[in-house]
Amino acid sequence: MQTCGSSFCHYFLTEDLKPMVYIEMILALATAFYLFYIKYYIKIFNNVSLKMLLKMDLERIKRSLSIVFLQKRILRDVLPGSAHLMIFYSFLILFIATLIRAIDNYSVEILGTHVLYGLSYEFFKLTIDLATFIGIIGIGVAYYRRVFKLTKDLPDTPEDRAVLIILLIILLTGLILDGINYLYNRSDWSPILNPGGYIFSLLFKDLDKNFVIMIYRSTWILHLTVVMTVIAISPLTKLFHLIISSLNVYYSENIPKIEVSYRKIENIEKIVEEGRYIGAKKFKDLTWLQRLNYFACTKCARCHNLCPANISGKILSPMNLVIDMRSHIEKNNLDQDIMPLYIQPETVWSCVTCGACVANCPVMIDHVNTIADLRRAMFSTGENIPDEVLSISYNIMRTGNPYSYNPVEREEWVRSLISKGLVKQASTEDEYDILFWAGCNIAYDDELRKAAEALLEILRDAGLKIAMLTDETCCGEPARRIGDELSFWEIARNNYEKLSQYRFKRLLIMCPHGYTVFKNEYPALGFKINAEIIHHSMILRELIEKGVVKPGSIDNIIVTYHDPCYLGRWNKIYEEPREVIKSIKGVEFIDMPRNRERSFCCGGGGGHLYFEIKRGVRISKLRVEEASKTGAKILVTACPYCNLMLRAEAREYNIEVIDLVMLLKKSFERK
């Protein structure tokens, strides 16, 4: 019997079975490549240029290392993330170990010497055992999570459990082989150096040697065949997400970015002139990146459980939408209309574009990108659009605001600010520190007007030169969110041309929706304003830090803060508003459980401030209820959309909803 205690014992008891390795490996790889071709390549990459696929990008590589290898996004959910991390690194280490063993084998055959020997070999064996134990623990945690349904609405199919069981079989058969190897080749080793081998050797030490040899050979064949079968059929199983999800992470844009989710439509005027539609009406209209998104989904249910539409009882589930899209692409329904046969229009209209799904997807799927293209197609074809949604676009075109309010009211309010000395009327002959863009919601709501006036007072007293347009109109954000891409493009161009006539250092906006279009979406269309785009939370924090503004105090008040989706997730502005709140003496600040990147929407995004899906509970009600449970008497936000949505629910919960600047004003009154 072959013995080799201080180095690899290649093909121990199985030298005659060596050809099986090469035969099964060739068959496995050939089958895997074929299945990959018919399931993924044809349906995703078929029309993508090789140059695009082979494009190297340092930022993408760094992102892939962070998300794929460091599991940065997966670990945001501790239990499933930890289980995934253990399984991933267990098999990654074992894969590398297999390569090292193969190198050692060929080194012996060709050069007559081992790559690893003695102490290095002992360390190698210990590493393998630890990796195996970690993998078994990870599989156990993952299986326990499924059996006891620790993640709400997590899909749990026989395939999901079978994958875990097969991975466990691979690890256990490996330990059995190592145990018999330990018994005959490494029995003089300390159990500490090869704990797995030692423990499993105890199962065989009192058995007949010939029987043990039969067990070894049978287990060796089983282990090899299971591994090669898994490789062969992996494109048909969930295990292939390691490849497809990694590709999705690499090729995806750096999301969440709103200008990515709302990708630029090239030659939009020409498309409309030729009578073609915009967006994705049929499955064949989807981009290859969108299709890659769908195939990358592992059904982890994170987007599902964070989606405010789903939580509030609407029929939208970002996960189910992605899975449904994938299912129909797999069935080759490419020439079929997506809606209403395959995807219900109400599903698409239920989205509030909060970005919770995008920001928290472990593999960087951009669900909002698909929603945007489906809405664009509905709007440009005039199909499956609720009347309330159509009226939003019509009102903006007719009156310059989504409400159909008289534009003269806005102009009169601006002139009143000018007469009070809070701002100057913008002139092409002058230059300003700040051009203040109020936006539609502030211009037509009395409470929000007070917030704007309070802000302008602070800025004026800080010695800043501020101007406003008397002919300000809608920024176009509601039009884009509902899918009216042409109107948005025209509004963006007109506003860009209008603002380009004036000289100002900063464009100040209180509305995160307006801030987002001016800062991110206009430039993506080629309409970049030649000034810094700034939100009022940013300038307030700046003035407080410089000592120009000195907050007062408010006695014994508990305050909580609602992160607007368009300020937080889409623009990463989380701390500025909190720093302003905490600068006020006497304020006890308590964050809601769902905050920052995992914040819960007010329900007003995606055009929903102007229309309502009458199903389930209002999203705004759920958010105000959460705020009230903190014990806060004041709910601060920094977004007119959120202010309007949350204010409508506040009376029922005995909580006051105010803008950030109004809290600061309260503190001045108590100086």
NUMARFI-262023 format. One record per residue (C-alpha): x, y, z; residue in one letter. Coordinates in pm, whole numbers, padded with zeros to 5 digits, always signed. Layout:
BEGIN
XYZa...
//
This chain:
BEGIN
+00000+00000+00000m+00129+00346-00095q+00233+00559+00205t+00317+00929+00211c+00283+01100+00546g+00472+01425+00488s+00352+01512+00138s+00060+01467-00101f-00046+01108-00156c-00179+01136-00510h-00427+00873-00625y-00397+00681-00298f-00567+00342-00358l-00709+00476-00687t-00420+00479-00934e-00620+00257-01172d-00909+00505-01160l-00696+00799-01276k-00847+00813-01630p-01187+00880-01470m-01064+01223-01358v-00979+01335-01710y-01285+01177-01873i-01529+01325-01622e-01355+01663-01624m-01371+01692-02004i-01737+01585-02008l-01823+01822-01722a-01657+02127-01875l-01797+02056-02222a-02149+02015-02081t-02117+02329-01868a-01999+02540-02163f-02280+02408-02382y-02545+02476-02119l-02398+02821-02059f-02420+02893-02430y-02784+02794-02471i-02911+02935-02142k-02707+03252-02100y-02497+03347-02400y-02778+03335-02657i-03027+03513-02430k-02792+03777-02286i-02465+03828-02470f-02550+03724-02827n-02562+04076-02972n-02295+04229-02749v-01961+04313-02906s-01655+04128-02787l-01489+04465-02734k-01759+04559-02484m-01733+04227-02299l-01353+04242-02279l-01342+04606-02171k-01114+04643-01869m-01194+04910-01614d-01002+04959-01290l-01304+05096-01103e-01516+04799-01208r-01242+04559-01099i-01215+04728-00758k-01593+04716-00718r-01603+04349-00812s-01332+04266-00558l-01524+04453-00289s-01866+04303-00362i-01778+03955-00491v-01474+03863-00283f-01522+04075+00028l-01901+04015+00017q-01955+04381+00116k-02321+04403+00022r-02414+04049+00125i-02293+04108+00480l-02545+04388+00534r-02781+04113+00651d-02574+03945+00919v-02718+03592+00939l-02763+03506+00569p-02457+03713+00484g-02238+03522+00731s-02366+03185+00604a-02297+03288+00245h-01952+03417+00339l-01860+03088+00506m-01980+02876+00213i-01818+03104-00043f-01476+03111+00121y-01489+02744+00210s-01529+02639-00152f-01295+02912-00281l-01017+02783-00053i-01093+02422-00147l-01087+02513-00517f-00747+02681-00478i-00629+02380-00275a-00736+02147-00558t-00533+02353-00806l-00230+02339-00576i-00272+01964-00544r-00291+01929-00924a+00028+02134-00960i+00198+01915-00703d+00085+01602-00888n+00230+01719-01220y+00545+01839-01043s+00597+01486-00909v+00524+01329-01249e+00747+01567-01448i+01015+01683-01203l+01002+01407-00946g+00957+01649-00657t+00669+01782-00442h+00568+02149-00434v+00454+02117-00073l+00642+01903+00172y+00682+01878+00549g+00573+02188+00740l+00415+02358+00436s+00213+02043+00371y+00098+02029+00734e-00019+02391+00714f-00195+02310+00386f-00387+02022+00546k-00489+02232+00846l-00615+02508+00615t-00825+02260+00415i-00979+02114+00731d-01068+02456+00870l-01220+02560+00535a-01425+02239+00529t-01557+02292+00882f-01645+02654+00803i-01833+02539+00491g-02032+02279+00690i-02129+02544+00948i-02232+02784+00671g-02444+02518+00500i-02605+02433+00833g-02694+02796+00902v-02831+02840+00548a-03040+02524+00574y-03168+02619+00922y-03266+02961+00785r-03477+02797+00516r-03636+02530+00734v-03739+02778+01002f-03818+03059+00754k-03601+03320+00925l-03623+03545+00617t-03975+03655+00534k-04105+03536+00194d-03774+03376+00103l-03844+03135-00185p-03774+02782-00061d-03786+02525-00339t-03662+02164-00343p-03378+02283-00568e-03267+02538-00306d-03238+02270-00039r-03091+02015-00281a-02807+02253-00365v-02715+02282+00002l-02735+01904+00051i-02511+01841-00253i-02254+02089-00125l-02264+01912+00211l-02212+01575+00041i-01902+01711-00134i-01754+01828+00196l-01843+01512+00389l-01710+01273+00125t-01392+01479+00123g-01362+01430+00499l-01422+01055+00468i-01139+01028+00214l-00916+01239+00435d-01002+01026+00740g-00892+00702+00567i-00584+00879+00435n-00502+00990+00789y-00550+00635+00919l-00296+00480+00679y-00060+00770+00603n-00069+01030+00880r-00153+00843+01200s+00164+00982+01360d+00045+01340+01304w-00093+01553+01584s-00473+01576+01552p-00434+01953+01573i-00266+01959+01230l-00534+01751+01059n-00846+01761+01283p-01085+01654+01009g-00873+01359+00909g-00825+01254+01270y-01196+01270+01362i-01309+01075+01057f-01027+00822+01091s-01186+00711+01418l-01483+00580+01217l-01264+00329+01034f-00981+00231+01268k-01148-00089+01393d-01284-00200+01054l-01137-00463+00821d-00873-00308+00595k-01019-00452+00275n-01362-00316+00370f-01209+00026+00437v-01033+00017+00100i-01366-00061-00069m-01528+00230+00117i-01243+00459+00013y-01260+00370-00355r-01641+00397-00362s-01633+00731-00182t-01358+00857-00414w-01574+00774-00719i-01880+00933-00554l-01689+01249-00458h-01540+01290-00806l-01869+01221-00983t-02071+01458-00763v-01817+01737-00810v-01803+01692-01188m-02181+01659-01215t-02223+01984-01022v-01979+02155-01260i-02158+02007-01563a-02511+02112-01468i-02420+02429-01278s-02560+02659-01552p-02901+02504-01480l-02874+02548-01104t-02857+02829-00852k-02485+02762-00807l-02412+02938-01136f-02507+03267-00973h-02141+03285-00869l-02054+03345-01236i-02355+03540-01361i-02386+03758-01050s-02014+03837-01065s-02054+03941-01430l-02351+04156-01334n-02150+04329-01063v-01866+04394-01306y-02073+04522-01598y-02332+04713-01398s-02288+05083-01363e-02195+05227-01025n-02546+05211-00881i-02751+05338-00717p-02726+05633-00954k-03045+05786-01085i-02884+05877-01418e-02809+05508-01463v-03158+05390-01371s-03298+05649-01611y-03060+05583-01896r-03032+05837-02176k-03245+05769-02483i-03032+05860-02783e-03191+06060-03068n-03520+06087-02883i-03667+06349-03118e-03589+06136-03422k-03749+05831-03258i-04069+06027-03196v-04069+06181-03545e-04046+05835-03699e-04341+05716-03492g-04138+05467-03290r-04191+05411-02921y-03947+05478-02638i-03854+05222-02373g-03930+04851-02347a-04263+04745-02498k-04148+04398-02599k-03897+04166-02436f-03660+04217-02730k-03643+04589-02645d-03463+04519-02318l-03091+04596-02310t-02839+04318-02258w-02755+04466-01917l-03120+04449-01815q-03133+04084-01922r-02811+04016-01732l-02977+04174-01426n-03263+03925-01442y-03039+03620-01473f-02817+03742-01188a-03102+03738-00936c-03066+03469-00666t-03409+03528-00510k-03259+03636-00177c-03576+03844-00110a-03390+04149+00020r-03549+04383-00235c-03885+04217-00172h-03866+04275+00203n-03741+04633+00175l-03983+04751-00096c-04237+04996+00052p-04489+04911-00220a-04473+04543-00131n-04473+04608+00246i-04780+04829+00215s-04977+04563+00029g-04932+04664-00335k-04883+04392-00596i-04528+04499-00681l-04240+04281-00564s-03909+04382-00722p-03787+04024-00685m-04093+03873-00853n-04077+04132-01132l-03717+04036-01209v-03791+03663-01187i-04096+03699-01414d-03895+03892-01671m-03628+03621-01666r-03884+03345-01697s-04038+03490-02012h-03699+03554-02171i-03610+03191-02103e-03931+03092-02283k-03821+03295-02587n-04117+03533-02570n-03896+03806-02716l-04145+03934-02976d-04431+03944-02725q-04561+04261-02558d-04451+04261-02195i-04775+04417-02069m-05047+04343-01986p-05018+03971-02065l-04697+03892-01878y-04654+04183-01636i-04954+04365-01489q-04942+04743-01549p-05044+04802-01187e-04722+04628-01083t-04520+04887-01273v-04727+05184-01157w-04694+05075-00793s-04322+05160-00784c-04229+05474-00589v-03873+05475-00734t-03731+05495-00381c-03427+05288-00479g-03437+05060-00172a-03420+04757-00401c-03127+04896-00600v-02929+05015-00299a-02958+04688-00112n-02928+04425-00386c-02618+04214-00313p-02547+04168-00686v-02628+04522-00804m-02950+04459-00994i-03114+04785-01104d-03486+04720-01074h-03576+05087-01125v-03408+05081-01466n-03661+04821-01583t-03955+05007-01424i-03845+05326-01600a-03829+05161-01943d-04164+04988-01897l-04328+05319-01802r-04163+05494-02097r-04308+05237-02334a-04656+05268-02186m-04644+05645-02211f-04508+05663-02565s-04764+05410-02692t-05050+05551-02483g-05133+05206-02346e-05216+05097-01990n-05181+05445-01838i-05417+05550-01555p-05601+05876-01625d-05451+06031-01311e-05103+05969-01450v-05187+06117-01789l-05317+06431-01621s-04978+06489-01452i-04805+06529-01785s-05092+06730-01931y-05089+06970-01633n-04715+07028-01660i-04739+07106-02031m-05037+07336-01983r-04959+07519-01656t-04596+07444-01578g-04678+07239-01267n-04828+06893-01199p-05124+07031-01003y-05270+07249-01278s-05246+07548-01045y-05240+07894-01197n-04877+07985-01276p-04957+08346-01187v-04978+08236-00820e-04616+08122-00831r-04502+08444-00991e-04692+08655-00735e-04533+08463-00449w-04184+08516-00593v-04255+08888-00635r-04367+08902-00271s-04030+08760-00167l-03860+09022-00379i-04065+09300-00221s-03972+09169+00129k-03606+09197+00039g-03543+08824+00077l-03428+08778-00282v-03356+08980-00591k-03522+08925-00925q-03270+08743-01139a-03110+08964-01401s-02871+08876-01680t-02682+09195-01593e-02584+09086-01243d-02405+08797-01068e-02529+08612-00758y-02396+08388-00484d-02711+08181-00506i-02996+08131-00748l-03281+07977-00548f-03503+07728-00732w-03821+07680-00530a-03992+07402-00722g-04361+07334-00769c-04450+07196-00425n-04298+07484-00233i-04441+07742-00471a-04800+07629-00413y-04811+07513-00049d-04845+07765+00236d-04645+07565+00493e-04364+07494+00252l-04357+07858+00148r-04291+07945+00513k-03997+07703+00514a-03856+07863+00198a-03892+08210+00347e-03720+08098+00668a-03430+07965+00463l-03402+08282+00257l-03399+08492+00576e-03107+08289+00710i-02916+08323+00384l-02986+08694+00356r-02870+08752+00715d-02556+08552+00631a-02474+08819+00373g-02539+08611+00065l-02668+08761-00256k-02970+08557-00366i-03189+08573-00674a-03499+08396-00805m-03667+08361-01142l-04015+08506-01173t-04088+08270-01460d-03974+07950-01289e-04156+07638-01407t-04150+07264-01337c-03809+07095-01339c-03967+06798-01522g-03900+06535-01256e-04263+06415-01228p-04283+06379-01607a-03976+06157-01617r-04086+05941-01326r-04417+05857-01491i-04244+05774-01821g-04301+06090-02025d-03942+06101-02146e-03996+06341-02435l-04158+06604-02211s-03876+06569-01960f-03615+06613-02231w-03786+06926-02361e-03828+07072-02010i-03463+06996-01926a-03344+07168-02243r-03565+07474-02184n-03459+07509-01819n-03095+07467-01914y-03121+07737-02180e-03305+07966-01939k-03058+07922-01652l-02759+07956-01885s-02853+08323-01936q-02773+08403-01570y-02451+08414-01369r-02456+08250-01028f-02218+08039-00821k-02470+07800-00672r-02812+07669-00764l-02988+07611-00432l-03277+07364-00420i-03486+07251-00123m-03647+06963-00310c-03429+06649-00341p-03623+06553-00654h-03530+06881-00819g-03178+06857-00678y-03145+06513-00838t-03254+06617-01186v-03038+06931-01193f-02732+06764-01043k-02747+06421-01209n-03008+06386-01481e-02973+06711-01676y-02596+06659-01718p-02657+06301-01834a-02859+06451-02121l-02588+06707-02198g-02753+06994-02006f-02499+07063-01730k-02562+07383-01536i-02243+07587-01492n-02279+07618-01115a-02264+07407-00801e-02593+07232-00733i-02660+07235-00359i-02938+07118-00128h-03046+07339+00160h-02935+07085+00422s-02583+07118+00285m-02567+07498+00297i-02722+07508+00645l-02461+07263+00775r-02190+07467+00604e-02301+07797+00759l-02328+07638+01105i-01978+07487+01075e-01835+07826+00975k-02009+07991+01272g-02207+08222+01045v-02532+08068+01169v-02557+07997+01541k-02842+07761+01630p-03039+07837+01945g-03208+07587+02173s-03536+07402+02210i-03614+07269+02556d-03663+06897+02606n-03798+06792+02269i-03754+06453+02106i-03693+06478+01733v-03662+06211+01466t-03558+06249+01103y-03698+06091+00788h-03439+06030+00515d-03586+06136+00181p-03507+05866-00075c-03389+06115-00333y-03160+06291-00087l-03031+05978+00081g-03016+05667-00135r-02988+05843-00470w-02743+06116-00355n-02580+05978-00038k-02670+06283+00172i-02738+06134+00514y-02533+06320+00773e-02582+06687+00681e-02944+06708+00801p-02864+06511+01117r-02572+06743+01197e-02800+07046+01167v-03054+06885+01403i-02787+06785+01656k-02642+07137+01654s-02957+07264+01828i-02927+07257+02208k-03194+07074+02404g-03293+06848+02116v-03291+06475+02185e-03242+06312+01848f-03362+05954+01791i-03328+05780+01457d-03607+05558+01335m-03515+05188+01303p-03521+05217+00924r-03278+05494+00842n-03014+05604+00594r-02965+05347+00315e-03239+05124+00457r-03482+05411+00512s-03851+05366+00437f-04012+05583+00169c-04280+05845+00233c-04473+05706-00064g-04455+06019-00280g-04182+05923-00528g-04229+05790-00878g-04512+06039-00934g-04719+05903-00643h-04751+06246-00484l-04990+06320-00769y-05171+05986-00808f-05252+05693-00582e-05268+05317-00620i-05570+05233-00410k-05456+04903-00273r-05324+04808+00069g-05212+05064+00327v-05075+05409+00245r-04695+05403+00262i-04697+05743+00433s-04914+05605+00712k-04666+05326+00784l-04379+05575+00797r-04549+05820+01034v-04652+05530+01256e-04286+05424+01274e-04183+05780+01358a-04440+05804+01638s-04304+05487+01802k-03972+05663+01867t-04153+05892+02111g-04069+06195+01896a-04300+06493+01891k-04137+06641+01582i-04069+06455+01258l-03815+06647+01053v-03760+06596+00685t-03572+06783+00414a-03800+06722+00118c-04126+06890+00012p-04261+06558-00123y-04200+06388+00210c-04335+06686+00399n-04665+06676+00210l-04704+06299+00230m-04617+06266+00598l-04805+06578+00705r-05125+06424+00571a-05092+06142+00830e-04942+06336+01121a-05259+06441+01303r-05364+06081+01367e-05033+06015+01544y-05002+06345+01732n-04671+06434+01571i-04562+06752+01394e-04398+06725+01051v-04170+07015+00962i-03884+07095+00729d-03530+07100+00860l-03504+07477+00832v-03822+07524+01039m-03664+07333+01328l-03368+07567+01306l-03605+07864+01306k-03776+07730+01620k-03438+07732+01792s-03380+08097+01700f-03712+08189+01858e-03595+08045+02193r-03261+08229+02202k
//
